[in-house]
Amino acid sequence: MPAQKTLQAKKARANGYPPFPKTKFDIIYADPPWDYKGQLQHNGEGGRDTGGAIRHYPTVTTAEMSEWPVDKICKDDCLLFMWATSPHLDQAIDLGKAWGFDWATVAFVWDKERVNPGFYTMSQYELCLVFKRGKIPANRGARNVRQSVSELRTEHSAKPDEVRKRIDKMFPDHSKIELFARKKARGWKSWGWEI
């Protein structure tokens, strides 16, 4: 099994990602680079190119991410907060389980205050799911943190800082890492190809 984990780590690096840290964390916060198979955002037949994930960063299939040794950076009692776009909701749940977590619930619902075109309805919300490994890390902070976050969407895939702040309120003294981070945040370790 160690040889397989080494191969998986090499695959992650081949996609432009650095090796995982050797530290273990209580809280993992992730915004996976979901693969849309090269699909651009829908803007109707004959509409202009409105972009897509592949225009902004290297996407990775769920199968590839499932093999990454995220479990190696988790303490026995650990929470995973993971962003999931609506088309990848089922894959997000599968990915959390592949990384060694049990599905818990929806932690945050982000109202982007601006819509994206969609195939069925106009997309305006994104979910941040929460998964649990072992027990909820002890010595919790605030227990009255709200699920709903309303903040105007900015650049592609950028998530509201407010969610990270709310996780800090809930777990103020815990070790935390942001996977697929785009910038560094005070009190958090950051991992990703943009850091």
VEXMI-505941 format. One line per 3 residues: number of its first residue (from 0); their letters; for each residue x, y, z of N, C-alpha, C, O. Coordinates in nm, 2 decimals. Example, Ala and Ser with C-alpha at 12.3 -4.5 7.8 and 13.67 -1.06 7.14 Angstrom:
REM residues 2
0	AS	1.32/-0.57/0.78/1.23/-0.45/0.78/1.32/-0.33/0.78/1.42/-0.33/0.85  1.28/-0.22/0.71/1.37/-0.11/0.71/1.29/0.00/0.79/1.34/0.11/0.80
END
This chain:
REM residues 195
0	MPA	0.08/-0.12/0.00/0.00/0.00/0.00/0.08/0.13/0.00/0.05/0.22/-0.07  0.20/0.14/0.07/0.28/0.26/0.07/0.32/0.29/-0.07/0.33/0.41/-0.11  0.36/0.19/-0.15/0.40/0.22/-0.29/0.29/0.28/-0.37/0.31/0.37/-0.45
3	QKT	0.17/0.23/-0.35/0.05/0.29/-0.42/0.03/0.43/-0.38/0.00/0.52/-0.46  0.04/0.47/-0.25/0.02/0.61/-0.20/0.13/0.70/-0.26/0.11/0.81/-0.30  0.25/0.64/-0.28/0.36/0.72/-0.34/0.33/0.75/-0.48/0.35/0.86/-0.53
6	LQA	0.28/0.65/-0.55/0.24/0.67/-0.69/0.13/0.77/-0.71/0.13/0.85/-0.80  0.03/0.77/-0.61/-0.08/0.86/-0.61/-0.02/1.01/-0.59/-0.07/1.10/-0.65  0.07/1.02/-0.50/0.13/1.15/-0.47/0.20/1.20/-0.60/0.20/1.32/-0.63
9	KKA	0.27/1.11/-0.67/0.34/1.15/-0.79/0.24/1.20/-0.90/0.27/1.29/-0.97  0.12/1.13/-0.91/0.02/1.17/-1.00/-0.03/1.31/-0.97/-0.05/1.40/-1.06  -0.05/1.34/-0.84/-0.09/1.48/-0.80/0.01/1.58/-0.84/-0.02/1.69/-0.89
12	RAN	0.14/1.55/-0.82/0.25/1.64/-0.86/0.25/1.66/-1.01/0.28/1.77/-1.06  0.22/1.55/-1.08/0.22/1.56/-1.23/0.12/1.66/-1.28/0.13/1.71/-1.39  0.01/1.67/-1.20/-0.10/1.77/-1.24/-0.06/1.91/-1.20/-0.15/2.00/-1.20
15	GYP	0.06/1.93/-1.15/0.11/2.06/-1.11/0.09/2.10/-0.97/0.11/2.21/-0.92  0.05/2.00/-0.88/0.03/2.02/-0.74/0.16/1.98/-0.66/0.22/1.88/-0.70  0.19/2.05/-0.56/0.31/2.02/-0.48/0.28/1.89/-0.39/0.16/1.85/-0.38
18	PFP	0.38/1.84/-0.33/0.35/1.73/-0.23/0.27/1.78/-0.11/0.28/1.90/-0.08  0.20/1.69/-0.05/0.12/1.72/0.06/0.22/1.75/0.18/0.32/1.69/0.19  0.17/1.84/0.27/0.26/1.86/0.39/0.26/1.73/0.48/0.18/1.64/0.46
21	KTK	0.36/1.73/0.57/0.37/1.61/0.66/0.29/1.63/0.78/0.28/1.53/0.86  0.24/1.75/0.81/0.16/1.78/0.93/0.02/1.72/0.91/-0.03/1.70/0.80  -0.04/1.69/1.03/-0.18/1.65/1.03/-0.27/1.76/1.09/-0.22/1.84/1.17
24	FDI	-0.39/1.77/1.04/-0.48/1.88/1.07/-0.61/1.83/1.12/-0.66/1.72/1.10  -0.67/1.92/1.20/-0.81/1.90/1.26/-0.91/1.94/1.15/-1.02/1.87/1.14  -0.88/2.04/1.07/-0.98/2.10/0.98/-0.92/2.10/0.84/-0.81/2.16/0.82
27	IYA	-0.99/2.05/0.74/-0.95/2.06/0.60/-1.06/2.13/0.53/-1.17/2.09/0.54  -1.02/2.23/0.45/-1.11/2.31/0.37/-1.07/2.30/0.23/-0.95/2.33/0.19  -1.15/2.25/0.14/-1.11/2.22/0.00/-1.21/2.28/-0.10/-1.33/2.28/-0.08
30	DPP	-1.16/2.33/-0.21/-1.23/2.37/-0.32/-1.17/2.30/-0.45/-1.09/2.35/-0.52  -1.21/2.17/-0.47/-1.15/2.09/-0.57/-1.16/2.15/-0.71/-1.26/2.21/-0.74  -1.06/2.12/-0.79/-1.06/2.17/-0.93/-1.15/2.07/-1.02/-1.09/2.00/-1.10
33	WDY	-1.28/2.07/-1.00/-1.37/1.98/-1.07/-1.34/1.98/-1.22/-1.33/2.09/-1.28  -1.35/1.86/-1.28/-1.33/1.85/-1.42/-1.47/1.85/-1.49/-1.56/1.78/-1.46  -1.48/1.94/-1.58/-1.61/1.96/-1.66/-1.59/1.90/-1.80/-1.67/1.94/-1.89
36	KGQ	-1.49/1.82/-1.82/-1.46/1.76/-1.95/-1.44/1.87/-2.06/-1.49/1.85/-2.17  -1.38/1.98/-2.03/-1.36/2.08/-2.12/-1.48/2.17/-2.15/-1.47/2.26/-2.24  -1.59/2.14/-2.09/-1.71/2.22/-2.11/-1.70/2.36/-2.07/-1.65/2.39/-1.96
39	LQH	-1.75/2.45/-2.15/-1.75/2.59/-2.11/-1.88/2.63/-2.05/-1.98/2.55/-2.06  -1.89/2.74/-1.98/-2.02/2.78/-1.92/-2.13/2.80/-2.03/-2.10/2.85/-2.14  -2.24/2.75/-2.01/-2.35/2.75/-2.10/-2.40/2.90/-2.12/-2.44/2.96/-2.02
42	NGE	-2.41/2.94/-2.24/-2.46/3.07/-2.27/-2.56/3.07/-2.39/-2.57/3.17/-2.46  -2.62/2.96/-2.41/-2.72/2.94/-2.51/-2.65/2.92/-2.65/-2.54/2.95/-2.67  -2.73/2.86/-2.74/-2.68/2.83/-2.87/-2.64/2.96/-2.94/-2.72/3.05/-2.95
45	GGR	-2.52/2.96/-2.99/-2.47/3.08/-3.07/-2.42/3.19/-2.97/-2.38/3.30/-3.02  -2.43/3.17/-2.84/-2.39/3.27/-2.75/-2.24/3.28/-2.74/-2.16/3.19/-2.79  -2.19/3.39/-2.67/-2.04/3.41/-2.66/-1.99/3.31/-2.56/-2.06/3.26/-2.47
48	DTG	-1.86/3.29/-2.57/-1.78/3.20/-2.48/-1.77/3.27/-2.34/-1.71/3.38/-2.33  -1.84/3.22/-2.24/-1.84/3.28/-2.11/-1.73/3.21/-2.02/-1.73/3.24/-1.89  -1.65/3.13/-2.07/-1.54/3.07/-2.00/-1.58/2.94/-1.93/-1.69/2.88/-1.96
51	GAI	-1.50/2.89/-1.84/-1.52/2.77/-1.78/-1.40/2.74/-1.69/-1.29/2.81/-1.71  -1.40/2.64/-1.61/-1.29/2.61/-1.51/-1.16/2.59/-1.59/-1.06/2.64/-1.54  -1.17/2.52/-1.70/-1.05/2.49/-1.77/-0.97/2.61/-1.83/-0.85/2.60/-1.86
54	RHY	-1.04/2.72/-1.84/-0.98/2.85/-1.88/-0.90/2.91/-1.77/-0.82/3.00/-1.79  -0.92/2.86/-1.64/-0.86/2.93/-1.53/-0.76/2.85/-1.45/-0.67/2.91/-1.39  -0.77/2.72/-1.45/-0.67/2.63/-1.38/-0.68/2.49/-1.43/-0.78/2.46/-1.50
57	PTV	-0.58/2.41/-1.40/-0.59/2.27/-1.45/-0.69/2.19/-1.37/-0.68/2.18/-1.25  -0.79/2.14/-1.44/-0.89/2.06/-1.37/-0.84/1.92/-1.35/-0.75/1.87/-1.42  -0.90/1.84/-1.26/-0.86/1.71/-1.23/-0.98/1.62/-1.21/-1.08/1.67/-1.16
60	TTA	-0.98/1.50/-1.27/-1.10/1.42/-1.26/-1.12/1.37/-1.11/-1.03/1.37/-1.03  -1.24/1.34/-1.08/-1.27/1.29/-0.95/-1.20/1.16/-0.92/-1.15/1.14/-0.80  -1.19/1.07/-1.02/-1.11/0.95/-1.00/-0.97/0.97/-0.96/-0.92/0.91/-0.87
63	EMS	-0.90/1.07/-1.02/-0.77/1.10/-0.99/-0.76/1.16/-0.85/-0.67/1.12/-0.77  -0.85/1.26/-0.82/-0.84/1.32/-0.68/-0.87/1.22/-0.57/-0.82/1.23/-0.46  -0.96/1.12/-0.60/-0.99/1.01/-0.51/-0.87/0.94/-0.46/-0.86/0.88/-0.35
66	EWP	-0.77/0.93/-0.55/-0.65/0.85/-0.52/-0.55/0.93/-0.44/-0.45/0.88/-0.38  -0.56/1.06/-0.43/-0.47/1.15/-0.35/-0.47/1.11/-0.21/-0.58/1.09/-0.15  -0.36/1.10/-0.14/-0.35/1.06/0.00/-0.39/1.17/0.10/-0.31/1.20/0.19
69	VDK	-0.50/1.22/0.09/-0.55/1.33/0.18/-0.56/1.27/0.32/-0.54/1.34/0.42  -0.59/1.14/0.34/-0.60/1.08/0.47/-0.47/1.09/0.55/-0.47/1.09/0.67  -0.36/1.11/0.48/-0.23/1.12/0.55/-0.21/1.25/0.62/-0.12/1.26/0.70
72	ICK	-0.29/1.35/0.59/-0.28/1.48/0.66/-0.40/1.51/0.75/-0.42/1.62/0.80  -0.47/1.40/0.79/-0.59/1.42/0.88/-0.56/1.36/1.01/-0.50/1.25/1.02  -0.59/1.43/1.12/-0.59/1.37/1.25/-0.70/1.27/1.26/-0.79/1.26/1.18
75	DDC	-0.70/1.19/1.37/-0.80/1.09/1.39/-0.94/1.15/1.39/-1.04/1.10/1.34  -0.95/1.27/1.46/-1.08/1.34/1.46/-1.06/1.47/1.37/-0.98/1.55/1.40  -1.13/1.47/1.26/-1.11/1.57/1.16/-1.23/1.60/1.08/-1.32/1.51/1.06
78	LLF	-1.25/1.73/1.04/-1.36/1.77/0.96/-1.31/1.81/0.82/-1.20/1.87/0.81  -1.38/1.78/0.72/-1.35/1.83/0.58/-1.47/1.91/0.54/-1.58/1.87/0.53  -1.44/2.04/0.51/-1.53/2.13/0.45/-1.50/2.14/0.30/-1.39/2.18/0.27
81	MWA	-1.59/2.09/0.21/-1.56/2.09/0.07/-1.67/2.16/-0.01/-1.79/2.13/0.00  -1.62/2.24/-0.10/-1.71/2.31/-0.20/-1.75/2.21/-0.31/-1.67/2.14/-0.36  -1.88/2.22/-0.34/-1.93/2.13/-0.45/-2.02/2.21/-0.54/-2.11/2.27/-0.50
84	TSP	-1.98/2.22/-0.67/-2.08/2.28/-0.76/-2.19/2.18/-0.78/-2.17/2.06/-0.77  -2.31/2.23/-0.82/-2.42/2.15/-0.83/-2.40/2.03/-0.93/-2.45/1.92/-0.89  -2.34/2.04/-1.04/-2.32/1.92/-1.13/-2.23/1.82/-1.07/-2.22/1.70/-1.12
87	HLD	-2.15/1.85/-0.97/-2.06/1.76/-0.90/-2.10/1.72/-0.76/-2.02/1.66/-0.69  -2.22/1.74/-0.73/-2.26/1.71/-0.59/-2.24/1.56/-0.55/-2.19/1.53/-0.45  -2.29/1.47/-0.64/-2.27/1.33/-0.61/-2.12/1.29/-0.61/-2.08/1.21/-0.53
90	QAI	-2.04/1.35/-0.70/-1.90/1.32/-0.70/-1.83/1.38/-0.57/-1.73/1.32/-0.52  -1.88/1.49/-0.52/-1.82/1.55/-0.40/-1.84/1.46/-0.28/-1.75/1.44/-0.20  -1.96/1.40/-0.27/-1.98/1.31/-0.16/-1.90/1.18/-0.18/-1.84/1.13/-0.08
93	DLG	-1.88/1.13/-0.30/-1.79/1.02/-0.32/-1.65/1.05/-0.29/-1.58/0.97/-0.23  -1.61/1.17/-0.33/-1.47/1.21/-0.30/-1.44/1.22/-0.15/-1.34/1.18/-0.10  -1.53/1.28/-0.08/-1.51/1.29/0.07/-1.50/1.15/0.13/-1.42/1.13/0.22
96	KAW	-1.58/1.06/0.08/-1.57/0.92/0.14/-1.44/0.86/0.09/-1.38/0.78/0.17  -1.39/0.88/-0.03/-1.27/0.82/-0.08/-1.15/0.87/0.00/-1.05/0.80/0.02  -1.16/1.00/0.06/-1.05/1.05/0.14/-1.06/1.01/0.28/-0.98/1.05/0.37
99	GFD	-1.16/0.92/0.31/-1.17/0.86/0.45/-1.26/0.93/0.54/-1.25/0.91/0.67  -1.36/1.00/0.49/-1.45/1.08/0.57/-1.59/1.02/0.56/-1.62/0.95/0.46  -1.68/1.04/0.65/-1.82/1.01/0.64/-1.90/1.14/0.61/-1.87/1.24/0.66
102	WAT	-2.00/1.13/0.52/-2.08/1.24/0.49/-2.16/1.29/0.61/-2.21/1.20/0.69  -2.16/1.42/0.63/-2.23/1.47/0.75/-2.35/1.55/0.70/-2.47/1.51/0.72  -2.33/1.67/0.64/-2.44/1.76/0.60/-2.38/1.88/0.51/-2.27/1.88/0.48
105	VAF	-2.47/1.97/0.48/-2.43/2.09/0.42/-2.40/2.19/0.52/-2.48/2.23/0.61  -2.27/2.24/0.52/-2.23/2.34/0.62/-2.27/2.48/0.58/-2.32/2.55/0.66  -2.25/2.52/0.45/-2.28/2.65/0.41/-2.34/2.65/0.27/-2.32/2.57/0.19
108	VWD	-2.43/2.75/0.25/-2.50/2.77/0.13/-2.47/2.91/0.09/-2.50/3.01/0.16  -2.39/2.93/-0.02/-2.35/3.06/-0.07/-2.44/3.11/-0.18/-2.45/3.06/-0.28  -2.50/3.23/-0.15/-2.58/3.30/-0.24/-2.48/3.40/-0.31/-2.44/3.49/-0.25
111	KER	-2.45/3.37/-0.44/-2.35/3.45/-0.51/-2.40/3.59/-0.55/-2.33/3.67/-0.60  -2.53/3.61/-0.53/-2.59/3.74/-0.57/-2.58/3.78/-0.71/-2.60/3.89/-0.75  -2.54/3.68/-0.79/-2.52/3.70/-0.94/-2.54/3.56/-1.00/-2.49/3.46/-0.95
114	VNP	-2.62/3.55/-1.11/-2.65/3.42/-1.17/-2.55/3.38/-1.27/-2.49/3.47/-1.34  -2.53/3.25/-1.29/-2.46/3.20/-1.40/-2.56/3.12/-1.49/-2.66/3.07/-1.44  -2.54/3.12/-1.62/-2.63/3.04/-1.71/-2.62/2.89/-1.67/-2.52/2.85/-1.63
117	GFY	-2.73/2.82/-1.68/-2.73/2.68/-1.65/-2.82/2.61/-1.76/-2.89/2.67/-1.83  -2.81/2.48/-1.76/-2.89/2.40/-1.85/-3.03/2.39/-1.81/-3.12/2.37/-1.90  -3.06/2.40/-1.68/-3.20/2.38/-1.63/-3.26/2.51/-1.57/-3.36/2.56/-1.61
120	TMS	-3.18/2.56/-1.47/-3.22/2.69/-1.41/-3.10/2.78/-1.40/-2.98/2.73/-1.42  -3.12/2.90/-1.38/-3.00/2.99/-1.36/-2.94/2.96/-1.23/-3.00/2.95/-1.12  -2.81/2.94/-1.23/-2.73/2.90/-1.11/-2.69/3.02/-1.03/-2.63/3.11/-1.08
123	QYE	-2.72/3.02/-0.90/-2.69/3.13/-0.82/-2.63/3.08/-0.68/-2.57/3.17/-0.61  -2.64/2.96/-0.65/-2.59/2.91/-0.52/-2.49/2.80/-0.53/-2.48/2.73/-0.63  -2.40/2.80/-0.43/-2.30/2.69/-0.43/-2.30/2.64/-0.28/-2.32/2.71/-0.19
126	LCL	-2.27/2.51/-0.27/-2.28/2.44/-0.14/-2.13/2.41/-0.09/-2.05/2.37/-0.17  -2.12/2.43/0.04/-2.00/2.38/0.10/-2.04/2.27/0.20/-2.11/2.29/0.30  -2.00/2.15/0.16/-2.04/2.03/0.24/-1.95/2.01/0.36/-1.83/2.06/0.36
129	VFK	-1.99/1.93/0.45/-1.90/1.90/0.56/-1.90/1.74/0.58/-2.01/1.68/0.58  -1.78/1.69/0.60/-1.76/1.55/0.63/-1.69/1.53/0.76/-1.62/1.62/0.80  -1.71/1.41/0.82/-1.64/1.39/0.95/-1.56/1.26/0.95/-1.60/1.16/0.89
132	RGK	-1.45/1.27/1.01/-1.36/1.15/1.03/-1.34/1.14/1.18/-1.30/1.23/1.25  -1.38/1.03/1.24/-1.38/1.01/1.39/-1.49/1.10/1.45/-1.61/1.09/1.41  -1.45/1.18/1.54/-1.55/1.27/1.61/-1.52/1.42/1.57/-1.42/1.45/1.51
135	IPA	-1.62/1.50/1.60/-1.60/1.65/1.57/-1.48/1.69/1.66/-1.48/1.66/1.78  -1.38/1.76/1.61/-1.27/1.80/1.70/-1.31/1.87/1.82/-1.40/1.96/1.82  -1.25/1.83/1.93/-1.29/1.88/2.07/-1.25/2.03/2.09/-1.18/2.09/2.01
138	NRG	-1.31/2.08/2.19/-1.29/2.22/2.23/-1.34/2.32/2.12/-1.27/2.41/2.08  -1.46/2.30/2.09/-1.52/2.38/1.98/-1.54/2.52/2.03/-1.55/2.55/2.15  -1.55/2.61/1.93/-1.58/2.75/1.96/-1.73/2.77/1.94/-1.81/2.70/2.00
141	ARN	-1.76/2.87/1.86/-1.91/2.91/1.84/-1.99/2.80/1.78/-1.94/2.72/1.70  -2.11/2.79/1.83/-2.20/2.69/1.78/-2.33/2.75/1.72/-2.43/2.68/1.69  -2.32/2.88/1.70/-2.44/2.95/1.65/-2.40/3.02/1.51/-2.46/3.12/1.47
144	VRQ	-2.31/2.95/1.44/-2.27/3.01/1.31/-2.38/2.97/1.20/-2.42/2.86/1.20  -2.41/3.07/1.13/-2.52/3.06/1.03/-2.47/2.99/0.90/-2.35/3.00/0.86  -2.56/2.91/0.84/-2.53/2.84/0.72/-2.53/2.92/0.60/-2.46/2.90/0.50
147	SVS	-2.62/3.02/0.59/-2.64/3.10/0.47/-2.54/3.21/0.47/-2.51/3.29/0.56  -2.47/3.23/0.35/-2.37/3.33/0.32/-2.41/3.40/0.20/-2.43/3.34/0.09  -2.44/3.53/0.20/-2.47/3.61/0.09/-2.35/3.71/0.06/-2.33/3.80/0.14
150	ELR	-2.29/3.69/-0.05/-2.17/3.77/-0.08/-2.16/3.77/-0.24/-2.16/3.66/-0.30  -2.14/3.88/-0.30/-2.13/3.89/-0.44/-2.01/3.81/-0.50/-1.90/3.82/-0.45  -2.04/3.73/-0.60/-1.94/3.65/-0.67/-1.84/3.74/-0.73/-1.88/3.85/-0.79
153	TEH	-1.71/3.71/-0.73/-1.61/3.80/-0.79/-1.54/3.72/-0.90/-1.61/3.67/-0.99  -1.41/3.70/-0.89/-1.34/3.63/-1.00/-1.38/3.48/-1.00/-1.43/3.42/-0.90  -1.35/3.41/-1.11/-1.39/3.27/-1.13/-1.34/3.19/-1.01/-1.22/3.19/-0.98
156	SAK	-1.43/3.11/-0.96/-1.40/3.01/-0.85/-1.36/3.07/-0.72/-1.34/2.99/-0.63  -1.34/3.20/-0.71/-1.31/3.25/-0.58/-1.42/3.24/-0.48/-1.54/3.27/-0.51  -1.39/3.19/-0.36/-1.49/3.16/-0.26/-1.49/3.28/-0.16/-1.39/3.34/-0.14
159	PDE	-1.60/3.30/-0.09/-1.61/3.41/0.00/-1.52/3.39/0.12/-1.53/3.28/0.18  -1.44/3.49/0.16/-1.36/3.48/0.28/-1.44/3.45/0.41/-1.39/3.40/0.50  -1.57/3.50/0.40/-1.66/3.48/0.51/-1.67/3.34/0.56/-1.68/3.31/0.68
162	VRK	-1.67/3.24/0.47/-1.68/3.10/0.51/-1.56/3.06/0.59/-1.58/3.00/0.70  -1.44/3.10/0.55/-1.32/3.06/0.63/-1.33/3.13/0.77/-1.29/3.07/0.87  -1.38/3.25/0.77/-1.39/3.32/0.90/-1.49/3.25/0.99/-1.47/3.24/1.11
165	RID	-1.60/3.20/0.93/-1.70/3.12/1.01/-1.64/2.99/1.07/-1.67/2.95/1.18  -1.56/2.93/0.98/-1.50/2.80/1.03/-1.40/2.84/1.14/-1.39/2.76/1.24  -1.33/2.95/1.13/-1.24/2.99/1.24/-1.32/3.02/1.37/-1.27/2.98/1.48
168	KMF	-1.44/3.07/1.36/-1.52/3.10/1.48/-1.56/2.96/1.54/-1.56/2.95/1.67  -1.59/2.87/1.46/-1.63/2.74/1.51/-1.52/2.66/1.57/-1.53/2.58/1.67  -1.40/2.67/1.51/-1.28/2.60/1.55/-1.16/2.69/1.56/-1.07/2.68/1.48
171	PDH	-1.16/2.78/1.66/-1.06/2.88/1.67/-0.92/2.84/1.70/-0.82/2.90/1.66  -0.90/2.73/1.78/-0.77/2.68/1.82/-0.72/2.56/1.75/-0.63/2.49/1.80  -0.78/2.52/1.64/-0.75/2.40/1.57/-0.66/2.42/1.46/-0.65/2.53/1.40
174	SKI	-0.58/2.32/1.42/-0.49/2.32/1.30/-0.58/2.31/1.18/-0.66/2.22/1.17  -0.55/2.40/1.08/-0.64/2.41/0.96/-0.55/2.42/0.84/-0.45/2.49/0.84  -0.60/2.36/0.73/-0.53/2.37/0.60/-0.64/2.39/0.49/-0.75/2.33/0.50
177	ELF	-0.61/2.48/0.40/-0.69/2.50/0.28/-0.63/2.43/0.16/-0.52/2.47/0.12  -0.69/2.33/0.11/-0.65/2.26/-0.01/-0.70/2.33/-0.14/-0.81/2.38/-0.14  -0.61/2.34/-0.24/-0.64/2.41/-0.36/-0.66/2.56/-0.34/-0.74/2.62/-0.40
180	ARK	-0.58/2.60/-0.24/-0.59/2.75/-0.20/-0.54/2.84/-0.32/-0.45/2.80/-0.39  -0.60/2.96/-0.32/-0.56/3.06/-0.42/-0.48/3.17/-0.36/-0.41/3.24/-0.42  -0.49/3.18/-0.22/-0.41/3.28/-0.15/-0.39/3.23/-0.01/-0.46/3.13/0.03
183	KAR	-0.30/3.29/0.06/-0.27/3.25/0.20/-0.37/3.32/0.29/-0.41/3.43/0.27  -0.41/3.25/0.40/-0.50/3.31/0.50/-0.43/3.30/0.63/-0.37/3.20/0.67  -0.44/3.40/0.71/-0.38/3.40/0.85/-0.43/3.29/0.93/-0.55/3.27/0.94
186	GWK	-0.34/3.22/0.99/-0.38/3.11/1.08/-0.41/2.97/1.01/-0.44/2.87/1.07  -0.39/2.97/0.88/-0.42/2.85/0.80/-0.29/2.82/0.72/-0.22/2.90/0.68  -0.27/2.69/0.70/-0.17/2.64/0.61/-0.24/2.64/0.47/-0.36/2.62/0.46
189	SWG	-0.17/2.66/0.37/-0.23/2.66/0.23/-0.15/2.56/0.14/-0.03/2.55/0.15  -0.23/2.49/0.06/-0.17/2.40/-0.04/-0.24/2.41/-0.17/-0.37/2.42/-0.18  -0.17/2.41/-0.28/-0.22/2.42/-0.41/-0.12/2.47/-0.51/-0.01/2.51/-0.47
192	WEI	-0.15/2.46/-0.64/-0.06/2.50/-0.74/-0.05/2.65/-0.75/0.05/2.70/-0.81  -0.14/2.73/-0.70/-0.14/2.87/-0.71/-0.06/2.94/-0.59/-0.04/3.06/-0.60  -0.03/2.86/-0.49/0.04/2.92/-0.37/0.19/2.91/-0.39/0.26/2.95/-0.30
END
